[in-house]
Amino acid sequence: MAYVLFFVLFGLLVAVGVGFAWQETRRPDSTVFGMREAVAYIYGRMDSGLKQGLRPADIERIVGWELRYVDEQRRSRDSDEPVVVASLAGGAYAQQKAIEEGFTYDGPIIEEVLRLEAEYLASLGAVGEEVAGS
């Protein structure tokens, strides 16, 4: 009777181990940028004085403009220079879009959002050398 109990428990242990191993193989190899996660990260870490009056939707809008700038630059560049996320040029683009669309986000707010966006990307491991063929 003790042997049967031993083999049942051993079989259960092996099954659990196989389940964990299978689950681990299902994880993606690359990290994916999530706008919702990025906004939560940025909003949670913003300086309280700058964050006053801002909603998560405002942060999403600023990050969206900056990412649109990055995408436009990546598609239209004539040189081999890499496009930099959260750059001064991206911030200027976001500032111009804010003015055009009637939002009152000033420079320090946009700078803080982009600084924290870069910090978020670094936390994902997404900061580094440009990927060949991109």
Secondary structure, 3 states (H helix, E strand, C coil): CHHHHHHHHHHHHHHHHHHHHHHHHCCCCCCCCCHHHHHHHHHHHCCHHHHCCCCHHHHHHHHHHHHHHHHHHHHHCCCCCCCCCCCHHHHHHHHHHHHHCCCCCCHHHHHHHHHHHHHHHHHHCCCCCCCCCC
